[in-house]
């Protein structure tokens, strides 16, 4: 068994006020469990964001978009936007999708960042 922490940033141009997937589907391998520890989203028009994990069928996973300011954690890059601390385990194999629904249909890049801790099952490779 091995354990480590990591993060992933997905981005996509979103030009609609309807829900749009940000980046590609994130796949968790069969031999891993991921503890999702934090989530953050950005789009210039604000709005809502959602994490979708079909394996967690009862999960709503809806949050307010954290930042409207560029590709930094806050407009002034001073860390002032709110980071969503989370604490849920996803056992592989599983897929995770990240979405946003801006308040207005303005074309801009949306970002989604997810922090997680990986635990491998069985012998470390």
C-alpha positions as CSV (number, residue, x, y, z in Angstrom):
1,X,0.0,0.0,0.0
2,X,1.2,3.5,-0.9
3,X,-0.3,6.9,-0.1
4,X,0.2,10.4,-1.5
5,X,-1.6,13.7,-2.1
6,X,-2.1,15.4,-5.4
7,X,-4.3,17.9,-7.3
8,X,-5.8,18.3,-10.7
9,X,-6.9,21.4,-12.6
10,X,-9.4,21.1,-15.4
11,X,-10.3,23.9,-17.8
12,X,-12.7,24.5,-20.7
13,X,-14.1,27.5,-22.5
14,X,-17.7,27.9,-21.4
15,X,-20.0,30.2,-23.4
16,X,-23.4,29.1,-22.1
17,X,-25.5,29.8,-19.0
18,X,-26.4,26.1,-18.9
19,X,-24.4,23.4,-17.1
20,X,-21.2,22.6,-18.9
21,X,-18.5,20.0,-18.1
22,X,-15.1,21.5,-17.3
23,X,-12.3,19.5,-18.9
24,X,-12.3,15.7,-19.3
25,X,-13.7,13.0,-17.1
26,X,-11.2,12.0,-14.3
27,X,-10.8,8.3,-13.9
28,X,-9.8,6.6,-10.7
29,X,-8.0,3.3,-11.3
30,X,-9.3,0.0,-9.9
31,X,-6.5,-0.3,-7.3
32,X,-6.9,3.2,-5.8
33,X,-9.1,5.0,-3.2
34,X,-9.2,8.8,-3.4
35,X,-10.1,11.0,-0.5
36,X,-11.3,14.2,-2.0
37,X,-10.1,17.0,0.3
38,X,-10.8,20.2,-1.5
39,X,-12.7,21.8,-4.5
40,X,-12.4,25.2,-6.2
41,X,-14.1,26.7,-9.3
42,X,-13.7,29.9,-11.3
43,X,-15.7,31.6,-14.1
44,X,-15.9,35.3,-14.8
45,X,-19.7,35.2,-14.5
46,X,-19.9,33.4,-11.2
47,X,-22.8,30.9,-10.8
48,X,-22.8,27.4,-9.4
49,X,-20.6,24.4,-9.8
50,X,-21.1,20.7,-9.4
51,X,-19.0,17.5,-8.8
52,X,-20.5,14.4,-10.2
53,X,-19.5,10.9,-9.0
54,X,-22.0,8.3,-10.2
55,X,-20.6,5.8,-7.6
56,X,-21.9,8.2,-4.9
57,X,-25.5,8.1,-6.1
58,X,-27.0,10.3,-3.3
59,X,-24.4,13.0,-3.6
60,X,-25.7,16.4,-4.7
61,X,-22.2,18.1,-4.9
62,X,-23.4,21.6,-5.7
63,X,-21.3,24.6,-4.7
64,X,-21.1,28.3,-5.5
65,X,-18.3,29.2,-7.9
66,X,-15.5,30.4,-5.7
67,X,-13.8,33.1,-7.9
68,X,-14.6,35.3,-10.8
69,X,-11.1,36.5,-11.2
70,X,-8.9,35.0,-13.9
71,X,-6.9,31.8,-13.5
72,X,-5.8,32.5,-9.9
73,X,-7.3,31.7,-6.6
74,X,-8.7,35.2,-6.3
75,X,-8.7,38.4,-8.4
76,X,-5.8,39.8,-6.5
77,X,-4.0,36.4,-6.3
78,X,-3.9,36.8,-2.6
79,X,-5.8,33.6,-1.7
80,X,-8.9,35.5,-0.6
81,X,-11.5,33.2,-2.4
82,X,-13.1,30.5,-0.4
83,X,-11.7,27.0,-0.9
84,X,-14.3,24.2,-0.3
85,X,-12.9,21.7,2.2
86,X,-14.3,18.3,1.6
87,X,-13.9,14.8,3.1
88,X,-15.3,12.0,1.0
89,X,-13.8,8.8,-0.3
90,X,-14.2,7.5,-3.9
91,X,-13.2,3.8,-4.4
92,X,-11.8,2.9,-7.8
93,X,-12.8,2.1,-10.4
94,X,-14.8,5.3,-10.7
95,X,-15.2,8.5,-12.7
96,X,-15.5,12.1,-11.6
97,X,-16.8,14.9,-13.7
98,X,-16.7,18.7,-12.8
99,X,-19.3,21.1,-14.1
100,X,-20.2,24.8,-13.9
101,X,-23.3,26.8,-14.6
102,X,-22.4,30.5,-15.1
103,X,-25.0,33.2,-14.3
104,X,-24.7,34.7,-17.9
105,X,-23.8,33.3,-21.3
106,X,-20.4,35.0,-21.6
107,X,-17.6,33.1,-23.3
108,X,-14.7,32.6,-20.9
109,X,-12.4,29.9,-19.6
110,X,-13.8,28.0,-16.6
111,X,-11.4,26.3,-14.1
112,X,-12.0,23.5,-11.6
113,X,-9.4,22.4,-9.1
114,X,-9.6,19.2,-7.0
115,X,-7.2,18.2,-4.2
116,X,-7.2,14.5,-3.2
117,X,-5.2,11.9,-1.3
118,X,-4.6,8.6,-3.0
119,X,-4.3,5.2,-1.2
120,X,-3.4,2.2,-3.3
121,X,-4.7,-1.2,-2.5
122,X,-2.4,-4.2,-2.3
123,X,1.4,-4.0,-2.9
124,X,3.0,-0.7,-3.9
125,X,4.1,-0.8,-7.6
